[in-house]
Amino acid sequence: MMRILHGISYVCYITWAIITGSVTVITRLFRVGKPYAQPMIVEVPLRCATDLEVTLFASSITITPGTLVTAIAAGTSTTPPVLFVHALFEDSEESALEGLYDMESRLLAMTRGRGPAGSARTAASVENSVQQENAAAAENAEENAAENTSAGYPVTEHPTTREDQS
Amino acid sequence: MNDVLATTLVGVFGITGSLIVLCSALAMFKVRDALSRINVFSPATGLGMPLIVVAAYVWTLDDRGFDWTSLFIAILAVLCLIIVSSVASNTLSRSSVLSGQPIHRKTAPNRLATPPAGVVDEDPDAAPETGD
């Protein structure tokens, strides 16, 4: 039941976004003395997980006048999928991302029945966490190697790799 | 339906839709690169053409009376316009980027070219540094 209500609200939201976006595209034609648009391509790490959610979100962005999906990067085990969105009429990268995250939250409320708990992870935070995990893994490997040598075991650099090659 | 009301509605929807398509075409001359041109064409397919379909439906309603088939065709036409135009714009923009079309030089920030602040972008294909 909540999904249907969120769905109706999402359709209304998209319709309103199409109307306001169209008005922006047209009224800017008659603005004299100022540049028509400030094009930018922003990177949006997604909270959408399933194919349906990503497809719906990309289509919703593109149908809204002023924003356009230019590229999609697939997610990995550590990083979320990323959309590259071309925005024409936003003042700054932050305001563009804010509008897109608002749309994504409404979309996820429709597909999941409730909104997402936290905000999206930025590319920088994902990169930092991956680097921290790598550093921790390297420290663990060094500690294990030290324990093995102190216990008198022979230390091989990449035992698994050698087994794979043989 | 009252003839005057029907004619007015057909005029309002039809002329508004046509003007939106015209303005989208004019906007395409104001921007400089392929991506922006695909972007500013959205009002024509997302709002202008559905309004023309609504005008045609109102005219049919006045001319022949209410009919479930024509209502179904009108709703289907509006949905198809919105869905197909969004998927087509996605495809056009991705093919435009992948085919190496130049992006306007004043596009800032361009995250396809530069990573966000705080991200170290290492080239995995770069040659390893040698001692000499």
Chai-1 contact restraints between the chains, C-beta under 6 A:
chainA,res_idxA,chainB,res_idxB,connection_type,confidence,min_distance_angstrom,max_distance_angstrom,comment,restraint_id
A,I18,B,G46,contact,1.0,0.0,6.0,A-B,restraint_1
A,I18,B,L47,contact,1.0,0.0,6.0,A-B,restraint_2
A,S22,B,P43,contact,1.0,0.0,6.0,A-B,restraint_3
A,S22,B,L47,contact,1.0,0.0,6.0,A-B,restraint_4
A,V25,B,A27,contact,1.0,0.0,6.0,A-B,restraint_5
A,V25,B,V40,contact,1.0,0.0,6.0,A-B,restraint_6
A,V25,B,P43,contact,1.0,0.0,6.0,A-B,restraint_7
A,I26,B,C23,contact,1.0,0.0,6.0,A-B,restraint_8
A,L29,B,L26,contact,1.0,0.0,6.0,A-B,restraint_9
A,L29,B,A27,contact,1.0,0.0,6.0,A-B,restraint_10
A,Y36,B,K30,contact,1.0,0.0,6.0,A-B,restraint_11
A,P39,B,S36,contact,1.0,0.0,6.0,A-B,restraint_12
A,P39,B,H104,contact,1.0,0.0,6.0,A-B,restraint_13
A,P39,B,T107,contact,1.0,0.0,6.0,A-B,restraint_14
A,M40,B,P109,contact,1.0,0.0,6.0,A-B,restraint_15
A,I41,B,N110,contact,1.0,0.0,6.0,A-B,restraint_16
A,I41,B,R111,contact,1.0,0.0,6.0,A-B,restraint_17
A,I41,B,L112,contact,1.0,0.0,6.0,A-B,restraint_18
A,V42,B,R111,contact,1.0,0.0,6.0,A-B,restraint_19
A,E43,B,R111,contact,1.0,0.0,6.0,A-B,restraint_20
A,E43,B,P116,contact,1.0,0.0,6.0,A-B,restraint_21
A,S59,B,S86,contact,1.0,0.0,6.0,A-B,restraint_22
A,T62,B,S86,contact,1.0,0.0,6.0,A-B,restraint_23
A,T62,B,S89,contact,1.0,0.0,6.0,A-B,restraint_24
A,T62,B,N90,contact,1.0,0.0,6.0,A-B,restraint_25
A,I63,B,G46,contact,1.0,0.0,6.0,A-B,restraint_26
A,I63,B,I82,contact,1.0,0.0,6.0,A-B,restraint_27
A,I63,B,S86,contact,1.0,0.0,6.0,A-B,restraint_28
A,P65,B,S42,contact,1.0,0.0,6.0,A-B,restraint_29
A,P65,B,P43,contact,1.0,0.0,6.0,A-B,restraint_30
A,L68,B,N39,contact,1.0,0.0,6.0,A-B,restraint_31
A,L68,B,S93,contact,1.0,0.0,6.0,A-B,restraint_32
A,V69,B,N90,contact,1.0,0.0,6.0,A-B,restraint_33
A,T70,B,S93,contact,1.0,0.0,6.0,A-B,restraint_34
A,T70,B,V97,contact,1.0,0.0,6.0,A-B,restraint_35
A,A71,B,V97,contact,1.0,0.0,6.0,A-B,restraint_36
A,F84,B,L112,contact,1.0,0.0,6.0,A-B,restraint_37
A,H86,B,L35,contact,1.0,0.0,6.0,A-B,restraint_38
A,H86,B,N39,contact,1.0,0.0,6.0,A-B,restraint_39
A,L88,B,N39,contact,1.0,0.0,6.0,A-B,restraint_40
A,E93,B,P109,contact,1.0,0.0,6.0,A-B,restraint_41
A,A123,B,P116,contact,1.0,0.0,6.0,A-B,restraint_42
A,A123,B,V119,contact,1.0,0.0,6.0,A-B,restraint_43
A,A124,B,P116,contact,1.0,0.0,6.0,A-B,restraint_44
A,A124,B,G118,contact,1.0,0.0,6.0,A-B,restraint_45
A,A124,B,V119,contact,1.0,0.0,6.0,A-B,restraint_46
A,E127,B,V119,contact,1.0,0.0,6.0,A-B,restraint_47
